[in-house]
Amino acid sequence: MTLRTAALAFPAALLLAFSSMHAFADPGAYVGLGYGQYSFEFQDDSTGFDDDREVIKVFAGGQFSEAFGLELTYLDFDEAHDSDINAEIEGWSLAGVFSAPLADNFAIYGKLGWFSWETDVRGRLGGTGPVLIEIDESIDGDDLFYGAGVRIGLSDAIALRLEYDRYEIDEEIDPELDILSANLQFGF
């Protein structure tokens, strides 16, 4: 099974898990929306890139027990740009969510999952002189990611989540993508 086939099978497995969720008494399904800041940077022999922009997250998940759940997330990153290069990034992630409730309305959690991404990179390298390299390329890939956060219950069905996620994208330029976000989670 290729990585792409596996990445497509994950949403199907998540839907099957949701259909059997009624077997769990306490936990349930949820959806949510988040807004945050991300930092995108890389360095290679010919150029460097470092920019901070906004990211929008839309997610759905299921908490199967007090300690474990699955979450599917769509991430839409604002266009990042440096003096000579622009990058547009978007992607999907599927993660296991490992929770530790500390009180009735407060929990810490960690996430470990798979990130499928695509980026369009455009730009010109050469400074004020002649253009040395012109870039117009689409790149995609699949990589592991991890994160951690706190969940604060605002009511029985609404929670505020503050989280940090780290994506170490495996490409020749070895980019790093860090996200700090605030999210509203709606349970049902």
HELIX and SHEET records of a PDB file:
HELIX    1   1 LEU A    3  SER A   19  1                                  17    
HELIX    2   2 MET A   21  ALA A   23  5                                   3    
SHEET    1   A 9 ALA A  80  HIS A  81  0                                        
SHEET    2   A 9 ILE A  85  ALA A 103 -1                                        
SHEET    3   A 9 PHE A  68  PHE A  77 -1                                        
SHEET    4   A 9 GLY A  48  GLN A  63 -1                                        
SHEET    5   A 9 ALA A  29  GLN A  43 -1                                        
SHEET    6   A 9 GLU A 176  GLY A 187 -1                                        
SHEET    7   A 9 ILE A 158  GLU A 168 -1                                        
SHEET    8   A 9 ILE A 133  GLY A 153 -1                                        
SHEET    9   A 9 PHE A 106  LEU A 125 -1                                        
END                                                                             
